[in-house]
Amino acid sequence: MSLPANPLPRWDLSAVFPGLESPEFAEGFESAVRAIDELVATFDRHDVARRDPVPLDEVTVTAFEEVVGQYNAVLEETRTLRAYIHGFVSTDSRNETAQARASELRQKTMLLSLLETRFAAWVGSLDVEALAERSALAREHAYVLRKARERASHLMAPDEEALAAEMDLTGGAAWAKLYGDFASQLTVAFELGGETRLLPMSAVRNLASDPDRAVRRQAYEAELAAWERAAVPIAAAMNGIKGQVNALCRRRGWGSPLDAALFLNNIDRQTLEAMMEAARESFPDFRRYLAAKARALGLSRLAWYDLFAPLEVGTGDRPWSFEDSARFILEQFDTYSPRLRALAKRAFGERWIDAEPRAGKRDGAFCMWLKGDASRILANYRPDFGGMSTLAHELGHAYHNLNLAGRTMLQRTTPMTLAETASIFCQTIVRHAALEDAGVHEQIAVLEADLQSACQVVVDISSRFLFERNALVKRQRRELSAAELCELMADAQVDTYGDGLDHETLHPYMWAAKPHYYSADRSFYNFPYMFGRLFGLGLYARQQADPEWFRAGYDGMLSSTGMEDAASLASRFGIELRTPGFWQESLDVIRADIDRFEELVDGLG
């Protein structure tokens, strides 16, 4: 395999179409549009909608199998098309051709949203259990059908659902698009080395890991100032989206947006409360980590802009160039299974990864399914352990997609809680390997990078959860100003970070910086990351205890994440999610790392 050379790689989307302006793309786009129209005709012909209880005769069984078969095919075709276009939009929001085609596709796929609602309503009219006895296809989709039946009980009248889907294009989806385009194009005037340059927000945020504290503080202050200047339209987007979420949840009979989020994530409130209780109990331990990092940096207490500061603890640390990271990941994935290594080898060799930070490219990292068993990974790579760990994390998502490839599109609908399972598992593999045979300085560097990430996933995500819950409650009464949103965010950070951070240097604009808040169809995007992190740690512990037994069931579990709820899948490995015990055990792994980190840091003195 030829590893990517500098500059950092950009992904190749030509496995789908040669380009956005190619005849092949035009033909593929029109094919998807025709397929949607034909699916609408099939739904109409079989009267797929809310009805009186439908008699379960041969005609109904035949109609069901035709509808589901065609529905799955259309979902696959349109999802590939959407991912292809998103591959251009996410790496260059100024690409007007991509933006235009994305907008056109949204107009067309609005029909799919309507069909999804009609399908759920129709399933709610069927005897799902009796249908599963008569149809192999229904048995294969039994969990999907039971979820659809439950969703049917939370649907508005058909005309209202149709209007809501149509209005979303100029409501929640439009606000989300505004946020995405506006935030990705923000530039910040920043003086570096005596020269003032306009930097993309992603580049300024990356300076949070600069070794020079003065640069970090300058970047932090410049970032906050930029968000403050941009706060009016972003606050409008937040208010628009959260207002729509509240209205639709109320009209659909959900007790709260959180209840709807739990349903979408295939967990219950008891599971969430058990996890959040265990997380809150761990906050003092994370504050110990933050205090130890402050000591290592020679500070009395960390400021917000010190959270991602690298520790200058000596020489000999691995440089973690992109090429070094690729080799290390391949070596360590091979220790788990040749199949996992082969997946990563394809990703590096077939240009699945877009790693270069640049203007117009969205911040952060993600993995998206593209076609068949292939994915694409977006990263903004930094040459450090965290950058390597992020690559391993996103490759875990690609491995999950590989295991889902044999399922239908309806069976692949994986909730966010379970979507992080393979990514955390892969991230844990490379973390443990990096610690083996490492000297004291490198151990500190690896532990710090991992604890930094764990602190974000447990403590910071708890703050984001509190913020969103409180913002949704207050938005029921009226719109919130940017200042009020900042106050809610700062209060949540004080509540979670406690004395681990200097309260004079928090990040009140985190509500503007995090794109996860700006989705009208998925609230509470935050807690699933905590679930995934702790669930992945628990699975890794079971793999360490009995590797052969674990491997025998792991890929099958990944392929079933859209076909069972989280509790049922966890029970395959003897895990009980509804009590704090399991979550405390996973957090104990992190506590042990905090103990080790404190000992190593204090030993340097």
C-alpha positions as CSV (number, residue, x, y, z in Angstrom):
1,M,0.0,0.0,0.0
2,S,1.2,3.5,-0.8
3,L,0.6,5.8,2.1
4,P,-0.6,9.4,1.4
5,A,2.2,11.9,1.1
6,N,2.2,15.5,2.1
7,P,0.2,17.7,1.7
8,L,-2.6,16.1,3.8
9,P,-5.0,14.0,1.7
10,R,-8.3,15.0,0.3
11,W,-11.0,12.4,-0.3
12,D,-11.9,10.9,-3.7
13,L,-15.6,10.8,-4.4
14,S,-15.2,9.5,-8.0
15,A,-16.3,6.0,-7.0
16,V,-19.9,7.4,-7.3
17,F,-19.7,10.0,-10.1
18,P,-16.9,11.7,-11.9
19,G,-18.0,15.1,-10.8
20,L,-21.0,17.3,-10.0
21,E,-21.2,18.6,-13.5
22,S,-20.7,15.2,-15.2
23,P,-23.4,13.5,-17.3
24,E,-23.2,10.6,-15.0
25,F,-24.2,12.7,-12.0
26,A,-27.0,14.4,-13.9
27,E,-28.3,10.9,-14.9
28,G,-28.0,9.7,-11.3
29,F,-29.8,12.7,-9.9
30,E,-32.7,12.3,-12.3
31,S,-32.8,8.5,-11.6
32,A,-33.2,9.2,-7.9
33,V,-35.9,11.7,-8.5
34,R,-37.8,9.2,-10.7
35,A,-37.4,6.5,-8.1
36,I,-38.9,8.8,-5.5
37,D,-41.9,9.6,-7.8
38,E,-42.4,5.9,-8.5
39,L,-42.3,5.1,-4.8
40,V,-45.0,7.7,-4.2
41,A,-47.1,6.0,-6.8
42,T,-46.6,2.7,-5.1
43,F,-47.6,4.1,-1.7
44,D,-50.7,5.7,-3.3
45,R,-51.6,2.4,-5.1
46,H,-51.5,0.4,-1.9
47,D,-53.0,3.2,0.2
48,V,-50.0,3.4,2.5
49,A,-51.3,5.8,5.2
50,R,-53.2,5.8,8.5
51,R,-56.2,3.6,8.2
52,D,-58.6,1.5,10.2
53,P,-57.1,-1.8,11.2
54,V,-56.0,-3.5,8.0
55,P,-57.1,-7.1,7.5
56,L,-54.1,-9.4,7.3
57,D,-54.8,-11.3,4.1
58,E,-52.6,-12.3,1.2
59,V,-53.2,-9.0,-0.6
60,T,-51.8,-7.1,2.4
61,V,-48.8,-9.3,2.8
62,T,-47.9,-8.9,-0.9
63,A,-48.4,-5.1,-0.7
64,F,-46.2,-4.9,2.4
65,E,-43.3,-6.8,0.7
66,E,-43.5,-4.7,-2.5
67,V,-43.6,-1.5,-0.5
68,V,-40.7,-2.4,1.8
69,G,-38.5,-3.7,-1.0
70,Q,-39.0,-0.6,-3.1
71,Y,-38.7,1.7,-0.1
72,N,-35.3,0.2,0.8
73,A,-34.0,0.6,-2.7
74,V,-35.0,4.2,-3.0
75,L,-33.5,5.0,0.4
76,E,-30.2,3.5,-0.6
77,E,-30.1,5.4,-3.9
78,T,-30.9,8.8,-2.4
79,R,-28.6,8.3,0.6
80,T,-25.7,7.8,-1.7
81,L,-26.6,10.8,-3.7
82,R,-27.0,12.9,-0.6
83,A,-23.6,11.7,0.8
84,Y,-21.9,12.5,-2.6
85,I,-23.2,16.1,-2.7
86,H,-22.4,16.5,1.0
87,G,-18.9,15.5,0.3
88,F,-18.5,18.7,-1.7
89,V,-20.5,21.0,0.6
90,S,-18.8,19.9,3.8
91,T,-15.3,20.5,2.4
92,D,-16.2,23.8,0.6
93,S,-19.3,25.6,1.7
94,R,-18.6,28.2,-1.0
95,N,-19.1,25.6,-3.8
96,E,-22.2,27.1,-5.3
97,T,-22.9,24.2,-7.6
98,A,-22.9,21.8,-4.7
99,Q,-25.0,24.1,-2.6
100,A,-27.5,24.4,-5.5
101,R,-27.8,20.6,-6.0
102,A,-28.0,20.0,-2.3
103,S,-30.9,22.5,-2.1
104,E,-32.6,20.8,-5.1
105,L,-32.2,17.4,-3.5
106,R,-33.7,18.6,-0.3
107,Q,-36.8,19.7,-2.2
108,K,-37.1,16.3,-3.7
109,T,-36.4,14.3,-0.6
110,M,-39.0,16.2,1.3
111,L,-41.3,13.6,-0.3
112,L,-39.3,10.8,1.5
113,S,-40.0,12.5,4.8
114,L,-43.7,12.4,4.0
115,L,-43.4,8.8,3.0
116,E,-41.6,7.9,6.2
117,T,-44.6,9.4,8.1
118,R,-47.1,7.6,5.9
119,F,-45.2,4.3,6.3
120,A,-45.2,4.6,10.1
121,A,-48.9,5.4,10.1
122,W,-49.7,2.4,7.9
123,V,-47.6,0.1,10.0
124,G,-49.6,1.4,13.0
125,S,-52.7,0.0,11.3
126,L,-51.2,-3.5,10.9
127,D,-51.0,-6.4,13.2
128,V,-47.2,-6.5,13.1
129,E,-46.7,-9.7,15.1
130,A,-49.2,-11.6,12.8
131,L,-47.5,-10.1,9.8
132,A,-44.1,-11.3,10.9
133,E,-45.5,-14.8,11.2
134,R,-46.6,-14.8,7.5
135,S,-43.7,-12.8,5.9
136,A,-40.0,-13.5,6.1
137,L,-39.3,-9.9,5.1
138,A,-41.5,-8.7,7.9
139,R,-39.6,-11.0,10.4
140,E,-36.3,-9.5,9.2
141,H,-37.7,-6.0,9.8
142,A,-39.6,-6.8,13.0
143,Y,-37.8,-4.3,15.2
144,V,-38.2,-1.6,12.6
145,L,-41.9,-2.3,12.4
146,R,-42.4,-2.2,16.1
147,K,-40.6,1.2,16.3
148,A,-42.8,2.4,13.4
149,R,-45.9,1.3,15.2
150,E,-44.8,3.2,18.3
151,R,-44.0,6.3,16.3
152,A,-47.5,6.1,14.7
153,S,-48.9,6.8,18.1
154,H,-47.0,10.2,18.1
155,L,-48.1,11.4,14.6
156,M,-50.3,14.4,13.9
157,A,-53.1,14.1,11.4
158,P,-51.8,13.3,7.9
159,D,-52.4,16.8,6.5
160,E,-50.6,18.3,9.5
161,E,-47.6,16.0,9.0
162,A,-47.4,16.9,5.3
163,L,-47.5,20.6,6.1
164,A,-44.9,20.2,8.8
165,A,-42.5,18.4,6.4
166,E,-43.1,21.1,3.7
167,M,-42.7,24.0,6.1
168,D,-39.4,22.4,7.5
169,L,-37.7,23.4,4.2
170,T,-38.2,27.1,5.1
171,G,-38.2,26.5,8.9
172,G,-35.9,24.2,10.8
173,A,-33.9,22.9,7.8
174,A,-33.4,26.5,6.5
175,W,-32.2,27.7,9.9
176,A,-29.8,24.7,10.1
177,K,-28.5,25.5,6.6
178,L,-28.0,29.1,7.5
179,Y,-26.0,28.1,10.6
180,G,-23.9,25.6,8.7
181,D,-23.0,28.0,5.8
182,F,-22.6,31.1,8.0
183,A,-20.4,29.4,10.7
184,S,-18.2,27.6,8.2
185,Q,-17.4,30.8,6.4
186,L,-16.6,32.9,9.5
187,T,-13.1,34.3,9.3
188,V,-11.2,35.8,12.2
189,A,-8.6,38.6,12.0
190,F,-5.6,37.1,13.9
191,E,-2.1,38.5,14.4
192,L,0.6,35.8,14.3
193,G,4.3,36.5,14.0
194,G,3.7,40.2,13.5
195,E,1.4,39.6,10.5
196,T,-2.4,39.9,10.7
197,R,-4.3,37.4,8.6
198,L,-7.9,36.4,8.1
199,L,-8.1,32.8,9.3
200,P,-11.1,30.4,9.1
201,M,-12.8,29.7,12.4
202,S,-11.6,26.1,12.3
203,A,-8.0,27.2,12.1
204,V,-8.4,29.6,15.0
205,R,-10.1,26.9,17.1
206,N,-7.2,24.6,16.3
207,L,-4.9,27.2,18.0
208,A,-6.4,26.0,21.3
209,S,-3.7,23.3,21.2
210,D,-0.8,25.7,20.6
211,P,2.0,25.2,23.0
212,D,2.3,29.0,23.6
213,R,-0.2,30.1,26.2
214,A,-0.2,33.7,24.9
215,V,-1.2,32.4,21.5
216,R,-4.0,30.2,23.0
217,R,-5.4,33.1,24.9
218,Q,-5.2,35.4,21.9
219,A,-7.0,32.8,19.8
220,Y,-9.7,32.3,22.5
221,E,-10.3,36.0,22.8
222,A,-10.4,36.4,19.0
223,E,-12.8,33.4,18.8
224,L,-15.2,34.8,21.4
225,A,-15.1,38.2,19.7
226,A,-16.0,36.6,16.4
227,W,-18.9,34.6,17.8
228,E,-20.1,37.8,19.6
229,R,-20.2,39.6,16.2
230,A,-22.0,36.7,14.6
231,A,-24.4,36.1,17.5
232,V,-27.5,37.7,16.1
233,P,-28.1,35.4,13.1
234,I,-26.9,32.3,15.1
235,A,-29.2,33.1,18.0
236,A,-32.0,33.4,15.5
237,A,-31.2,30.0,14.1
238,M,-31.1,28.5,17.6
239,N,-34.5,30.1,18.5
240,G,-36.0,29.0,15.2
241,I,-34.9,25.4,15.5
242,K,-35.7,25.0,19.2
243,G,-39.1,26.7,18.8
244,Q,-40.0,24.3,16.0
245,V,-38.8,21.3,18.1
246,N,-41.0,22.3,21.0
247,A,-44.0,22.9,18.8
248,L,-43.8,19.6,17.0
249,C,-43.1,17.6,20.1
250,R,-46.2,19.1,21.8
251,R,-48.4,18.5,18.8
252,R,-47.2,14.9,18.5
253,G,-47.9,14.1,22.1
254,W,-44.3,13.7,23.4
255,G,-43.9,14.7,27.1
256,S,-40.8,16.6,26.1
257,P,-38.2,16.8,23.3
258,L,-36.0,14.6,25.6
259,D,-38.6,11.8,25.4
260,A,-38.6,12.0,21.6
261,A,-34.8,11.9,21.7
262,L,-34.7,8.8,23.9
263,F,-37.1,7.1,21.5
264,L,-34.9,7.9,18.5
265,N,-31.8,6.6,20.4
266,N,-33.4,3.3,21.4
267,I,-32.9,3.8,25.1
268,D,-35.3,4.6,28.0
269,R,-35.2,7.3,30.6
270,Q,-34.0,4.8,33.3
271,T,-30.9,4.1,31.2
272,L,-30.2,7.8,30.7
273,E,-30.6,8.6,34.3
274,A,-28.4,5.8,35.4
275,M,-25.6,7.0,33.1
276,M,-26.0,10.7,34.0
277,E,-25.9,9.8,37.7
278,A,-22.7,7.9,37.3
279,A,-21.3,10.8,35.2
280,R,-22.1,13.4,37.9
281,E,-20.4,11.2,40.5
282,S,-17.3,11.3,38.4
283,F,-17.0,15.1,38.2
284,P,-14.7,15.4,41.2
285,D,-12.3,12.9,39.6
286,F,-12.2,14.9,36.4
287,R,-11.5,18.0,38.4
288,R,-8.5,16.1,39.9
289,Y,-7.3,15.6,36.3
290,L,-7.8,19.3,35.4
291,A,-5.9,20.3,38.6
292,A,-3.0,17.9,37.7
293,K,-2.9,19.3,34.2
294,A,-2.7,22.8,35.7
295,R,0.2,21.7,37.9
296,A,2.0,20.3,34.8
297,L,1.6,23.6,33.1
298,G,2.7,25.6,36.1
299,L,-0.7,27.1,36.7
300,S,-2.8,27.5,39.7
301,R,-6.0,26.7,37.7
302,L,-6.8,26.1,34.1
303,A,-8.5,28.7,32.0
304,W,-10.8,27.5,29.2
305,Y,-8.0,28.1,26.7
306,D,-5.8,25.7,28.6
307,L,-8.1,22.7,28.2
308,F,-6.4,21.6,25.0
309,A,-2.9,22.8,25.8
310,P,-0.2,20.3,25.0
311,L,2.1,19.3,27.9
312,E,5.7,20.1,27.3
313,V,7.0,17.2,29.4
314,G,10.2,16.4,27.7
315,T,11.7,14.9,24.5
316,G,11.2,11.6,22.7
317,D,7.4,11.9,22.1
318,R,6.2,10.4,18.9
319,P,5.7,13.1,16.2
320,W,2.4,11.6,14.9
321,S,2.6,12.8,11.3
322,F,-0.3,11.7,9.2
323,E,1.9,8.9,7.6
324,D,3.1,7.8,11.1
325,S,-0.5,7.7,12.3
326,A,-1.6,5.6,9.3
327,R,1.1,3.0,9.9
328,F,0.4,2.9,13.7
329,I,-3.3,2.4,13.2
330,L,-2.8,-0.4,10.7
331,E,-0.4,-2.2,13.0
332,Q,-2.7,-1.9,16.0
333,F,-6.0,-2.7,14.2
334,D,-4.2,-5.9,13.0
335,T,-3.8,-7.0,16.7
336,Y,-7.6,-7.2,16.9
337,S,-8.4,-8.7,13.6
338,P,-7.2,-8.8,9.9
339,R,-10.6,-7.6,8.8
340,L,-10.3,-4.4,10.8
341,R,-6.9,-3.8,9.4
342,A,-8.1,-4.4,5.9
343,L,-10.8,-1.9,6.3
344,A,-8.3,0.8,7.4
345,K,-5.9,-0.2,4.6
346,R,-8.7,0.5,2.1
347,A,-9.5,3.8,3.7
348,F,-5.9,5.1,3.5
349,G,-5.1,3.5,0.1
350,E,-8.4,4.4,-1.7
351,R,-8.5,8.0,-0.5
352,W,-11.5,7.8,1.8
353,I,-10.1,10.5,4.1
354,D,-10.1,14.3,3.7
355,A,-7.6,15.4,6.4
356,E,-6.6,19.0,5.4
357,P,-8.0,22.0,7.3
358,R,-8.9,24.7,4.9
359,A,-11.2,27.7,4.4
360,G,-14.8,26.8,3.8
361,K,-14.4,23.3,5.2
362,R,-16.5,22.4,8.2
363,D,-14.7,22.0,11.6
364,G,-14.4,18.8,13.5
365,A,-14.5,15.2,12.1
366,F,-17.1,12.7,10.9
367,C,-17.5,9.5,8.9
368,M,-20.4,9.1,6.4
369,W,-21.5,6.0,4.5
370,L,-21.1,6.5,0.8
371,K,-21.9,3.4,-1.2
372,G,-21.9,-0.4,-0.6
373,D,-19.4,-1.1,2.1
374,A,-17.4,2.1,1.6
375,S,-17.3,5.3,3.7
376,R,-15.7,8.7,3.6
377,I,-14.0,10.4,6.6
378,L,-13.6,14.1,7.2
379,A,-11.0,15.3,9.6
380,N,-9.0,18.5,10.3
381,Y,-5.8,16.6,11.1
382,R,-3.3,17.8,13.8
383,P,0.0,16.0,14.0
384,D,-0.4,14.8,17.6
385,F,-1.8,11.8,19.5
386,G,-5.3,13.4,19.4
387,G,-5.2,13.7,15.6
388,M,-4.2,10.0,15.3
389,S,-6.8,9.0,17.8
390,T,-9.5,10.9,15.9
391,L,-8.5,9.0,12.7
392,A,-8.8,5.7,14.5
393,H,-12.2,6.8,15.9
394,E,-13.6,7.7,12.5
395,L,-12.2,4.5,11.0
396,G,-14.3,2.7,13.7
397,H,-17.4,4.3,12.2
398,A,-16.3,3.0,8.8
399,Y,-15.9,-0.5,10.2
400,H,-19.4,-0.2,11.6
401,N,-20.6,0.7,8.2
402,L,-18.8,-2.3,6.7
403,N,-20.7,-4.6,9.1
404,L,-24.0,-2.9,8.2
405,A,-23.4,-3.3,4.5
406,G,-25.4,-6.5,4.3
407,R,-28.5,-5.0,5.9
408,T,-31.3,-3.1,4.2
409,M,-31.5,0.6,4.6
410,L,-34.4,0.3,7.1
411,Q,-32.4,-2.2,9.1
412,R,-29.3,0.1,9.1
413,T,-31.0,2.9,10.9
414,T,-28.6,3.1,13.9
415,P,-29.3,5.5,16.7
416,M,-26.6,7.8,17.9
417,T,-26.1,6.0,21.1
418,L,-25.0,2.9,19.3
419,A,-23.3,4.7,16.4
420,E,-20.3,5.4,18.6
421,T,-19.7,1.8,19.6
422,A,-17.1,0.8,17.1
423,S,-15.4,4.2,17.0
424,I,-14.8,4.2,20.7
425,F,-13.6,0.6,20.6
426,C,-11.1,1.4,17.9
427,Q,-10.0,4.6,19.7
428,T,-9.3,2.4,22.8
429,I,-7.2,-0.1,20.8
430,V,-4.8,2.6,19.7
431,R,-4.7,4.3,23.1
432,H,-3.7,1.1,24.9
433,A,-1.1,0.4,22.3
434,A,0.4,3.9,22.5
435,L,0.8,3.4,26.3
436,E,2.7,0.1,26.0
437,D,6.4,0.5,26.3
438,A,6.1,4.2,26.4
439,G,8.5,6.3,28.5
440,V,7.2,8.5,31.3
441,H,6.9,11.6,29.1
442,E,5.1,9.8,26.3
443,Q,2.8,8.1,28.8
444,I,1.8,11.5,30.1
445,A,1.2,12.8,26.6
446,V,-1.0,9.8,25.7
447,L,-2.9,9.8,29.0
448,E,-3.4,13.6,28.8
449,A,-4.8,13.4,25.2
450,D,-7.2,10.6,26.2
451,L,-8.3,12.2,29.4
452,Q,-8.8,15.5,27.6
453,S,-11.2,13.6,25.3
454,A,-12.9,11.8,28.1
455,C,-13.4,15.1,30.0
456,Q,-15.0,16.5,26.9
457,V,-17.3,13.5,26.5
458,V,-18.3,13.2,30.2
459,V,-18.0,16.7,31.7
460,D,-18.4,19.0,28.7
461,I,-21.2,17.0,27.2
462,S,-23.0,17.1,30.5
463,S,-22.8,20.9,30.3
464,R,-24.1,20.8,26.8
465,F,-27.0,18.5,27.9
466,L,-27.9,20.9,30.7
467,F,-27.7,23.8,28.4
468,E,-30.0,22.3,25.8
469,R,-32.5,21.0,28.3
470,N,-32.8,24.4,29.9
471,A,-32.8,26.3,26.6
472,L,-35.7,24.2,25.4
473,V,-37.7,24.8,28.6
474,K,-37.2,28.5,28.4
475,R,-37.9,28.6,24.7
476,Q,-41.4,27.4,25.4
477,R,-42.2,30.8,26.8
478,R,-40.3,33.1,24.4
479,E,-37.2,33.6,22.2
480,L,-33.9,33.9,24.0
481,S,-31.3,36.6,23.4
482,A,-27.7,35.8,22.6
483,A,-26.8,37.1,26.1
484,E,-29.3,34.8,27.7
485,L,-28.0,31.8,25.7
486,C,-24.5,32.8,26.9
487,E,-25.7,32.9,30.5
488,L,-27.3,29.5,30.2
489,M,-24.1,28.0,28.8
490,A,-21.8,29.6,31.4
491,D,-24.1,28.3,34.2
492,A,-23.9,24.8,32.8
493,Q,-20.1,25.0,32.6
494,V,-19.8,26.1,36.2
495,D,-22.2,23.3,37.3
496,T,-20.1,20.6,35.6
497,Y,-16.5,21.8,35.6
498,G,-16.8,23.3,39.1
499,D,-13.5,24.5,40.5
500,G,-11.6,22.6,37.7
501,L,-11.7,25.8,35.6
502,D,-11.2,29.5,36.2
503,H,-14.8,30.8,36.1
504,E,-13.6,34.1,34.6
505,T,-12.5,32.4,31.4
506,L,-15.3,30.0,30.4
507,H,-16.7,29.7,26.9
508,P,-20.2,31.2,27.0
509,Y,-20.5,31.0,23.2
510,M,-20.2,27.2,23.0
511,W,-23.8,27.2,21.9
512,A,-22.7,29.0,18.8
513,A,-19.6,26.9,18.2
514,K,-21.2,23.5,18.4
515,P,-23.1,22.5,15.2
516,H,-24.9,19.7,17.0
517,Y,-27.5,22.1,18.4
518,Y,-28.7,23.1,14.9
519,S,-30.8,20.2,13.8
520,A,-34.6,20.4,13.9
521,D,-35.0,16.7,13.6
522,R,-32.5,15.6,16.2
523,S,-32.4,17.3,19.6
524,F,-30.0,16.2,22.4
525,Y,-27.3,15.2,20.0
526,N,-24.9,15.3,23.0
527,F,-25.6,12.5,25.5
528,P,-25.3,9.7,22.9
529,Y,-21.6,10.5,22.7
530,M,-21.2,9.8,26.4
531,F,-23.2,6.7,26.0
532,G,-21.0,5.5,23.2
533,R,-17.8,6.3,25.0
534,L,-18.7,4.4,28.2
535,F,-20.4,1.6,26.3
536,G,-17.3,1.2,24.1
537,L,-15.0,1.1,27.2
538,G,-17.2,-1.6,28.7
539,L,-17.1,-3.7,25.5
540,Y,-13.3,-3.3,25.3
541,A,-13.0,-4.6,28.9
542,R,-15.0,-7.7,27.9
543,Q,-12.8,-8.2,24.8
544,Q,-9.7,-8.1,27.0
545,A,-11.2,-10.7,29.3
546,D,-12.1,-13.2,26.6
547,P,-10.9,-12.1,23.1
548,E,-12.2,-15.2,21.1
549,W,-15.6,-15.1,22.7
550,F,-15.9,-11.4,22.1
551,R,-14.8,-11.5,18.5
552,A,-17.3,-14.2,17.8
553,G,-20.2,-11.9,18.6
554,Y,-18.9,-8.3,18.0
555,D,-19.4,-8.0,14.3
556,G,-22.8,-9.5,14.5
557,M,-23.7,-6.9,17.2
558,L,-22.5,-4.1,15.0
559,S,-24.6,-5.4,12.1
560,S,-27.7,-5.4,14.3
561,T,-27.6,-1.9,15.8
562,G,-30.7,-0.9,13.8
563,M,-32.5,-4.1,14.6
564,E,-32.5,-4.2,18.5
565,D,-32.6,-1.7,21.3
566,A,-29.5,-0.8,23.2
567,A,-30.4,-2.9,26.3
568,S,-30.9,-6.0,24.2
569,L,-27.7,-5.7,22.3
570,A,-25.8,-5.0,25.5
571,S,-27.2,-8.1,27.1
572,R,-25.4,-10.2,24.5
573,F,-22.3,-9.3,26.5
574,G,-23.7,-9.6,29.9
575,I,-24.2,-5.8,30.3
576,E,-27.1,-4.2,32.3
577,L,-27.6,-0.6,31.2
578,R,-30.4,0.5,33.5
579,T,-28.5,0.7,36.7
580,P,-25.4,2.9,37.5
581,G,-23.2,-0.1,38.1
582,F,-22.1,-0.7,34.5
583,W,-21.5,3.0,33.9
584,Q,-19.5,3.3,37.1
585,E,-17.3,0.4,35.9
586,S,-16.5,2.1,32.7
587,L,-15.8,5.4,34.5
588,D,-13.5,3.4,36.9
589,V,-11.3,2.8,33.8
590,I,-11.0,6.5,33.4
591,R,-10.5,7.1,37.1
592,A,-7.6,4.7,37.0
593,D,-6.0,6.7,34.2
594,I,-6.5,9.9,36.2
595,D,-4.7,8.3,39.2
596,R,-1.9,7.2,36.9
597,F,-1.7,10.7,35.3
598,E,-1.5,12.4,38.6
599,E,1.2,10.1,39.8
600,L,3.3,10.7,36.6
601,V,2.8,14.4,36.6
602,D,3.7,14.8,40.3
603,G,6.7,12.5,39.8
604,L,8.2,15.0,37.3
605,G,8.7,17.5,40.1
